Amino acid sequence: MTDTLETGVVGAGVMGRDIAGLLANAGFRVTLVDVDESALDAARTDLESRIPDALAAAGLSERDDLASAVTTATETSALDGADFVV
């Protein structure tokens, strides 16, 4: 996985966490950033439960380690090495 693009998503609301989940499912490493730690906690929960179920319901194969492919941060400086940011 050393050739995998580093991606970032700013905002851990429903849309941001879904985008992070889709990027992680596609094999990208993702940093999800939000100033609100509770939003990041909710995103982690979704990445472990709701998002894999939604991917399966959509007929998309899901990674076993989806949640572990997403790191979270409260500072945008965590995106300094990202190749692509949404």
VEXDREN-2710 file (C-alpha; in Angstrom, 1 decimal):
% VEXDREN-2710
k/r/px/py/pz
1/MET/0.0/0.0/0.0
2/THR/3.0/2.3/-0.2
3/ASP/1.8/3.7/-3.5
4/THR/-1.7/4.6/-2.2
5/LEU/-2.7/8.2/-2.4
6/GLU/-3.1/10.1/0.8
7/THR/-6.5/11.7/0.8
8/GLY/-8.2/14.1/3.1
9/VAL/-11.7/15.1/3.9
10/VAL/-12.6/18.3/5.7
11/GLY/-15.8/18.0/7.7
12/ALA/-17.0/14.9/9.6
13/GLY/-20.7/15.5/9.0
14/VAL/-22.8/12.9/7.2
15/MET/-21.5/13.9/3.8
16/GLY/-17.8/14.0/4.9
17/ARG/-17.9/10.7/6.7
18/ASP/-19.6/9.1/3.7
19/ILE/-16.9/10.5/1.4
20/ALA/-14.2/9.3/3.7
21/GLY/-15.8/5.8/3.8
22/LEU/-16.0/5.7/0.0
23/LEU/-12.4/6.8/-0.4
24/ALA/-11.2/4.2/2.2
25/ASN/-13.3/1.5/0.6
26/ALA/-11.6/2.3/-2.7
27/GLY/-8.2/1.7/-1.1
28/PHE/-7.1/5.2/-0.3
29/ARG/-5.7/6.3/3.0
30/VAL/-7.9/9.0/4.4
31/THR/-7.5/11.7/7.0
32/LEU/-10.8/13.1/8.2
33/VAL/-10.6/16.5/9.8
34/ASP/-13.2/18.4/11.9
35/VAL/-12.8/20.9/14.7
36/ASP/-15.6/19.1/16.6
37/GLU/-14.2/15.9/18.3
38/SER/-17.8/14.7/18.9
39/ALA/-18.4/14.8/15.1
40/LEU/-15.2/12.7/14.7
41/ASP/-16.4/10.2/17.3
42/ALA/-19.7/9.9/15.4
43/ALA/-17.8/9.4/12.1
44/ARG/-15.7/6.6/13.7
45/THR/-18.9/4.9/14.8
46/ASP/-20.4/5.2/11.3
47/LEU/-17.3/3.9/9.7
48/GLU/-17.5/0.8/11.9
49/SER/-21.2/0.1/11.5
50/ARG/-23.5/2.2/9.2
51/ILE/-21.1/2.8/6.3
52/PRO/-20.1/-0.9/5.7
53/ASP/-23.8/-1.8/5.8
54/ALA/-24.6/1.0/3.3
55/LEU/-21.8/-0.2/1.0
56/ALA/-23.1/-3.8/1.1
57/ALA/-26.7/-2.6/0.4
58/ALA/-25.4/-0.7/-2.6
59/GLY/-23.7/-3.8/-3.9
60/LEU/-20.2/-2.5/-3.3
61/SER/-17.7/-4.9/-1.9
62/GLU/-16.4/-3.5/1.3
63/ARG/-12.9/-3.6/2.9
64/ASP/-12.6/-5.6/6.1
65/ASP/-10.6/-2.8/7.6
66/LEU/-12.6/0.2/6.5
67/ALA/-12.5/2.1/9.8
68/SER/-8.7/1.5/10.2
69/ALA/-8.0/3.1/6.8
70/VAL/-9.4/6.4/8.1
71/THR/-7.5/8.5/10.7
72/THR/-9.1/11.6/12.3
73/ALA/-7.7/14.9/13.4
74/THR/-8.9/18.3/14.6
75/GLU/-6.2/20.3/12.9
76/THR/-6.0/21.0/9.2
77/SER/-2.2/20.6/9.4
78/ALA/-2.9/16.9/9.5
79/LEU/-3.6/17.3/5.7
80/ASP/-0.2/18.7/4.9
81/GLY/0.9/15.5/3.1
82/ALA/-2.3/14.8/1.3
83/ASP/-2.3/14.3/-2.4
84/PHE/-6.0/15.1/-2.7
85/VAL/-8.4/16.9/-0.3
86/VAL/-12.2/17.2/-0.5
END
